């Protein structure tokens, strides 16, 4: 029996990214990946930081982090609460 050494490409996953803008910069957490905390001066920098944080969480001990690509973040919230927090889906 022969096994393929290639990794299966996972299906895209919808993530809940909680973005805040404070003191002229953005920071965010991801509900599905507790412990991922990212910052950036703009939404593109924040997105790159989130991709890196998620990749590090997905990597096994001693493994190379996988490539993670997030859709662009938009300044319009999908949902808001009474706090200054914006929830992006």
Secondary structure, 3 states (H helix, E strand, C coil): CCCCCCCCCCCCCCCCEEEEEECCEEEEEECCCCCCEEEECCHHHHHHHHHHHHHHHHCCCCCCCCCCCCCCCCCCCCEECCCCCEEEC
